[in-house]
Amino acid sequence: MPSGSQAEAEVQRLRDQIAQMQANTVEQIAEVQRKYEELQQQLRVKAAAAAREATAAAREAEAAAMAVE
């Protein structure tokens, strides 16, 4: 059976291990959040470009329709 000091050392080792795991988890969450925000920004840029293209296409179609009249 481990002595008191051995048990205390084991408890401290486990606490340190838990603290490291928590720090790693926080880092992983921060990285996922950063990637999520980056992808959201990319989607916003693509959506804005698609909206501009759709507007331009609609204007061209309207101009073509008016030219036919």
The first five atom37 places (N, CA, C, CB, O) and aatype in JSON, in Angstrom:
{
  "aatype": [12, 14, 15, 7, 15, 5, 0, 6, 0, 6, 19, 5, 1, 10, 1, 3, 5, 9, 0, 5, 12, 5, 0, 2, 16, 19, 6, 5, 9, 0, 6, 19, 5, 1, 11, 18, 6, 6, 10, 5, 5, 5, 10, 1, 19, 11, 0, 0, 0, 0, 0, 1, 6, 0, 16, 0, 0, 0, 1, 6, 0, 6, 0, 0, 0, 12, 0, 19, 6],
  "atom_mask": [
    [1, 1, 1, 1, 1],
    [1, 1, 1, 1, 1],
    [1, 1, 1, 1, 1],
    [1, 1, 1, 0, 1],
    [1, 1, 1, 1, 1],
    [1, 1, 1, 1, 1],
    [1, 1, 1, 1, 1],
    [1, 1, 1, 1, 1],
    [1, 1, 1, 1, 1],
    [1, 1, 1, 1, 1],
    [1, 1, 1, 1, 1],
    [1, 1, 1, 1, 1],
    [1, 1, 1, 1, 1],
    [1, 1, 1, 1, 1],
    [1, 1, 1, 1, 1],
    [1, 1, 1, 1, 1],
    [1, 1, 1, 1, 1],
    [1, 1, 1, 1, 1],
    [1, 1, 1, 1, 1],
    [1, 1, 1, 1, 1],
    [1, 1, 1, 1, 1],
    [1, 1, 1, 1, 1],
    [1, 1, 1, 1, 1],
    [1, 1, 1, 1, 1],
    [1, 1, 1, 1, 1],
    [1, 1, 1, 1, 1],
    [1, 1, 1, 1, 1],
    [1, 1, 1, 1, 1],
    [1, 1, 1, 1, 1],
    [1, 1, 1, 1, 1],
    [1, 1, 1, 1, 1],
    [1, 1, 1, 1, 1],
    [1, 1, 1, 1, 1],
    [1, 1, 1, 1, 1],
    [1, 1, 1, 1, 1],
    [1, 1, 1, 1, 1],
    [1, 1, 1, 1, 1],
    [1, 1, 1, 1, 1],
    [1, 1, 1, 1, 1],
    [1, 1, 1, 1, 1],
    [1, 1, 1, 1, 1],
    [1, 1, 1, 1, 1],
    [1, 1, 1, 1, 1],
    [1, 1, 1, 1, 1],
    [1, 1, 1, 1, 1],
    [1, 1, 1, 1, 1],
    [1, 1, 1, 1, 1],
    [1, 1, 1, 1, 1],
    [1, 1, 1, 1, 1],
    [1, 1, 1, 1, 1],
    [1, 1, 1, 1, 1],
    [1, 1, 1, 1, 1],
    [1, 1, 1, 1, 1],
    [1, 1, 1, 1, 1],
    [1, 1, 1, 1, 1],
    [1, 1, 1, 1, 1],
    [1, 1, 1, 1, 1],
    [1, 1, 1, 1, 1],
    [1, 1, 1, 1, 1],
    [1, 1, 1, 1, 1],
    [1, 1, 1, 1, 1],
    [1, 1, 1, 1, 1],
    [1, 1, 1, 1, 1],
    [1, 1, 1, 1, 1],
    [1, 1, 1, 1, 1],
    [1, 1, 1, 1, 1],
    [1, 1, 1, 1, 1],
    [1, 1, 1, 1, 1],
    [1, 1, 1, 1, 1]
  ],
  "atom_positions": [
    [[0.85, -1.18, 0.0], [0.0, 0.0, 0.0], [0.89, 1.24, 0.0], [-0.97, 0.0, 1.23], [1.87, 1.3, 0.74]],
    [[0.56, 2.24, -0.83], [1.42, 3.42, -0.89], [1.38, 4.22, 0.4], [1.02, 4.3, -2.06], [0.37, 4.24, 1.1]],
    [[2.5, 4.86, 0.69], [2.54, 5.71, 1.88], [1.77, 6.99, 1.62], [4.01, 6.03, 2.28], [1.34, 7.26, 0.49]],
    [[1.6, 7.78, 2.67], [0.88, 9.04, 2.53], [1.52, 9.97, 1.53], [0.0, 0.0, 0.0], [0.83, 10.6, 0.73]],
    [[2.85, 10.06, 1.57], [3.52, 10.97, 0.64], [3.43, 10.45, -0.79], [4.99, 11.15, 1.04], [3.35, 11.24, -1.73]],
    [[3.44, 9.12, -0.95], [3.28, 8.56, -2.3], [1.88, 8.85, -2.83], [3.54, 7.04, -2.29], [1.71, 9.18, -4.0]],
    [[0.89, 8.72, -1.97], [-0.49, 9.0, -2.37], [-0.65, 10.47, -2.72], [-1.48, 8.6, -1.26], [-1.31, 10.82, -3.7]],
    [[-0.04, 11.34, -1.92], [-0.11, 12.78, -2.21], [0.57, 13.1, -3.54], [0.55, 13.59, -1.08], [0.07, 13.92, -4.31]],
    [[1.69, 12.45, -3.79], [2.39, 12.67, -5.05], [1.54, 12.19, -6.22], [3.75, 11.95, -5.05], [1.49, 12.85, -7.26]],
    [[0.87, 11.06, -6.05], [0.01, 10.54, -7.12], [-1.18, 11.46, -7.35], [-0.49, 9.11, -6.77], [-1.57, 11.71, -8.49]],
    [[-1.77, 11.97, -6.27], [-2.88, 12.91, -6.4], [-2.42, 14.16, -7.13], [-3.45, 13.28, -5.01], [-3.13, 14.67, -8.0]],
    [[-1.25, 14.67, -6.79], [-0.74, 15.86, -7.46], [-0.46, 15.58, -8.93], [0.53, 16.36, -6.77], [-0.74, 16.42, -9.79]],
    [[0.09, 14.4, -9.22], [0.35, 14.03, -10.62], [-0.96, 14.0, -11.4], [1.06, 12.66, -10.7], [-1.02, 14.49, -12.53]],
    [[-1.99, 13.42, -10.81], [-3.29, 13.35, -11.48], [-3.9, 14.74, -11.65], [-4.25, 12.45, -10.7], [-4.5, 15.04, -12.68]],
    [[-3.74, 15.59, -10.65], [-4.24, 16.97, -10.77], [-3.53, 17.7, -11.91], [-4.05, 17.74, -9.45], [-4.15, 18.41, -12.7]],
    [[-2.21, 17.52, -11.97], [-1.44, 18.15, -13.05], [-1.89, 17.62, -14.41], [0.07, 17.9, -12.86], [-2.01, 18.38, -15.37]],
    [[-2.14, 16.31, -14.47], [-2.59, 15.71, -15.72], [-3.95, 16.27, -16.13], [-2.67, 14.17, -15.59], [-4.17, 16.59, -17.3]],
    [[-4.85, 16.4, -15.17], [-6.18, 16.97, -15.45], [-6.04, 18.42, -15.93], [-7.08, 16.9, -14.2], [-6.7, 18.83, -16.88]],
    [[-5.19, 19.19, -15.26], [-4.99, 20.59, -15.65], [-4.46, 20.68, -17.08], [-4.03, 21.3, -14.68], [-4.89, 21.54, -17.85]],
    [[-3.53, 19.79, -17.43], [-2.98, 19.79, -18.79], [-4.05, 19.42, -19.8], [-1.8, 18.84, -18.89], [-4.14, 20.01, -20.87]],
    [[-4.87, 18.43, -19.45], [-5.96, 18.02, -20.36], [-6.95, 19.17, -20.54], [-6.68, 16.77, -19.81], [-7.44, 19.39, -21.65]],
    [[-7.25, 19.88, -19.47], [-8.16, 21.01, -19.57], [-7.57, 22.11, -20.46], [-8.48, 21.57, -18.18], [-8.27, 22.7, -21.28]],
    [[-6.28, 22.37, -20.28], [-5.63, 23.4, -21.11], [-5.65, 22.98, -22.57], [-4.17, 23.63, -20.64], [-5.9, 23.81, -23.45]],
    [[-5.39, 21.71, -22.84], [-5.42, 21.23, -24.22], [-6.82, 21.36, -24.81], [-4.97, 19.76, -24.29], [-6.98, 21.74, -25.97]],
    [[-7.83, 21.05, -24.01], [-9.21, 21.16, -24.48], [-9.55, 22.61, -24.81], [-10.18, 20.61, -23.42], [-10.18, 22.89, -25.83]],
    [[-9.13, 23.53, -23.96], [-9.38, 24.95, -24.21], [-8.7, 25.38, -25.5], [-8.89, 25.81, -23.03], [-9.28, 26.11, -26.3]],
    [[-7.47, 24.93, -25.71], [-6.75, 25.26, -26.95], [-7.47, 24.71, -28.17], [-5.3, 24.73, -26.89], [-7.58, 25.38, -29.2]],
    [[-7.95, 23.47, -28.06], [-8.66, 22.86, -29.19], [-9.96, 23.61, -29.49], [-8.96, 21.38, -28.89], [-10.29, 23.83, -30.65]],
    [[-10.67, 24.0, -28.45], [-11.92, 24.75, -28.64], [-11.61, 26.08, -29.31], [-12.64, 24.97, -27.29], [-12.34, 26.5, -30.21]],
    [[-10.56, 26.74, -28.88], [-10.19, 28.03, -29.48], [-9.83, 27.86, -30.95], [-9.01, 28.66, -28.72], [-10.19, 28.7, -31.77]],
    [[-9.14, 26.79, -31.29], [-8.77, 26.55, -32.69], [-10.01, 26.26, -33.54], [-7.78, 25.37, -32.78], [-10.12, 26.76, -34.66]],
    [[-10.92, 25.47, -33.01], [-12.16, 25.18, -33.74], [-12.96, 26.46, -33.94], [-13.01, 24.12, -32.99], [-13.52, 26.7, -35.01]],
    [[-13.03, 27.29, -32.91], [-13.75, 28.56, -33.01], [-13.12, 29.45, -34.08], [-13.75, 29.29, -31.65], [-13.83, 30.07, -34.87]],
    [[-11.78, 29.52, -34.1], [-11.08, 30.33, -35.09], [-11.38, 29.82, -36.5], [-9.57, 30.32, -34.83], [-11.63, 30.62, -37.4]],
    [[-11.35, 28.51, -36.69], [-11.64, 27.94, -38.01], [-13.09, 28.21, -38.4], [-11.36, 26.43, -38.02], [-13.38, 28.51, -39.56]],
    [[-14.01, 28.09, -37.44], [-15.42, 28.35, -37.71], [-15.61, 29.8, -38.17], [-16.27, 28.07, -36.45], [-16.3, 30.05, -39.16]],
    [[-14.99, 30.73, -37.46], [-15.13, 32.14, -37.83], [-14.51, 32.41, -39.2], [-14.47, 33.03, -36.77], [-15.04, 33.21, -39.97]],
    [[-13.4, 31.75, -39.49], [-12.77, 31.91, -40.8], [-13.7, 31.41, -41.92], [-11.42, 31.16, -40.85], [-13.85, 32.05, -42.95]],
    [[-14.32, 30.26, -41.68], [-15.25, 29.72, -42.68], [-16.48, 30.6, -42.83], [-15.66, 28.29, -42.31], [-16.98, 30.79, -43.94]],
    [[-16.97, 31.13, -41.72], [-18.12, 32.04, -41.78], [-17.78, 33.26, -42.64], [-18.54, 32.48, -40.36], [-18.6, 33.71, -43.45]],
    [[-16.59, 33.8, -42.45], [-16.17, 34.96, -43.24], [-16.08, 34.6, -44.71], [-14.82, 35.5, -42.73], [-16.5, 35.37, -45.57]],
    [[-15.53, 33.42, -45.02], [-15.45, 32.99, -46.41], [-16.84, 32.87, -47.02], [-14.71, 31.64, -46.51], [-17.06, 33.26, -48.17]],
    [[-17.78, 32.34, -46.25], [-19.16, 32.22, -46.74], [-19.78, 33.59, -46.99], [-20.02, 31.44, -45.74], [-20.47, 33.79, -47.99]],
    [[-19.53, 34.53, -46.09], [-20.06, 35.88, -46.29], [-19.5, 36.5, -47.57], [-19.73, 36.78, -45.08], [-20.23, 37.14, -48.33]],
    [[-18.21, 36.32, -47.8], [-17.58, 36.87, -49.01], [-18.19, 36.23, -50.25], [-16.05, 36.65, -48.98], [-18.51, 36.92, -51.22]],
    [[-18.35, 34.91, -50.22], [-18.92, 34.21, -51.38], [-20.37, 34.61, -51.61], [-18.82, 32.69, -51.19], [-20.8, 34.77, -52.75]],
    [[-21.13, 34.77, -50.53], [-22.53, 35.17, -50.67], [-22.63, 36.57, -51.26], [-23.24, 35.11, -49.31], [-23.49, 36.83, -52.1]],
    [[-21.76, 37.46, -50.82], [-21.78, 38.82, -51.36], [-21.42, 38.81, -52.84], [-20.81, 39.73, -50.58], [-22.03, 39.54, -53.63]],
    [[-20.44, 38.0, -53.22], [-20.05, 37.91, -54.63], [-21.19, 37.33, -55.46], [-18.79, 37.05, -54.79], [-21.46, 37.81, -56.56]],
    [[-21.86, 36.31, -54.93], [-22.98, 35.7, -55.65], [-24.12, 36.71, -55.81], [-23.48, 34.44, -54.92], [-24.77, 36.75, -56.86]],
    [[-24.36, 37.5, -54.78], [-25.42, 38.51, -54.86], [-25.07, 39.56, -55.91], [-25.63, 39.18, -53.49], [-25.94, 39.99, -56.67]],
    [[-23.81, 39.98, -55.95], [-23.4, 40.95, -56.97], [-23.56, 40.36, -58.37], [-21.94, 41.39, -56.74], [-24.03, 41.04, -59.29]],
    [[-23.17, 39.1, -58.54], [-23.3, 38.46, -59.85], [-24.77, 38.34, -60.25], [-22.65, 37.07, -59.83], [-25.12, 38.57, -61.4]],
    [[-25.62, 37.98, -59.3], [-27.05, 37.85, -59.59], [-27.64, 39.2, -59.98], [-27.8, 37.26, -58.39], [-28.45, 39.29, -60.9]],
    [[-27.24, 40.24, -59.28], [-27.72, 41.58, -59.6], [-27.28, 41.99, -61.0], [-27.21, 42.6, -58.57], [-28.06, 42.54, -61.78]],
    [[-26.02, 41.72, -61.32], [-25.51, 42.06, -62.65], [-26.24, 41.27, -63.73], [-23.99, 41.79, -62.73], [-26.58, 41.82, -64.78]],
    [[-26.49, 40.0, -63.48], [-27.2, 39.17, -64.46], [-28.63, 39.67, -64.65], [-27.21, 37.69, -64.02], [-29.14, 39.69, -65.77]],
    [[-29.27, 40.07, -63.56], [-30.64, 40.58, -63.66], [-30.66, 41.88, -64.46], [-31.23, 40.81, -62.25], [-31.56, 42.1, -65.27]],
    [[-29.68, 42.74, -64.23], [-29.62, 43.99, -64.99], [-29.39, 43.72, -66.48], [-28.5, 44.9, -64.45], [-30.0, 44.35, -67.34]],
    [[-28.51, 42.76, -66.77], [-28.26, 42.41, -68.17], [-29.52, 41.85, -68.82], [-27.11, 41.4, -68.27], [-29.84, 42.18, -69.96]],
    [[-30.23, 41.0, -68.09], [-31.46, 40.42, -68.63], [-32.5, 41.51, -68.86], [-32.01, 39.35, -67.69], [-33.21, 41.5, -69.87]],
    [[-32.59, 42.44, -67.93], [-33.55, 43.54, -68.08], [-33.18, 44.41, -69.28], [-33.59, 44.39, -66.79], [-34.05, 44.81, -70.05]],
    [[-31.9, 44.69, -69.43], [-31.45, 45.49, -70.57], [-31.73, 44.77, -71.88], [-29.95, 45.82, -70.45], [-32.14, 45.39, -72.86]],
    [[-31.51, 43.47, -71.9], [-31.76, 42.69, -73.11], [-33.25, 42.68, -73.44], [-31.24, 41.26, -72.96], [-33.64, 42.78, -74.6]],
    [[-34.07, 42.56, -72.4], [-35.52, 42.55, -72.62], [-35.99, 43.9, -73.14], [-36.27, 42.19, -71.32], [-36.86, 43.96, -74.01]],
    [[-35.43, 44.97, -72.62], [-35.82, 46.3, -73.08], [-35.35, 46.53, -74.51], [-35.24, 47.38, -72.14], [-36.02, 47.23, -75.28]],
    [[-34.22, 45.96, -74.87], [-33.71, 46.13, -76.23], [-34.59, 45.41, -77.23], [-32.27, 45.61, -76.33], [-34.72, 45.84, -78.38]],
    [[-35.2, 44.32, -76.81], [-36.07, 43.55, -77.7], [-37.37, 44.31, -77.94], [-36.37, 42.15, -77.11], [-37.95, 44.23, -79.03]],
    [[-37.83, 45.04, -76.95], [-39.11, 45.75, -77.06], [-39.05, 46.84, -78.03], [-39.54, 46.29, -75.77], [-40.05, 47.54, -78.24]]
  ]
}
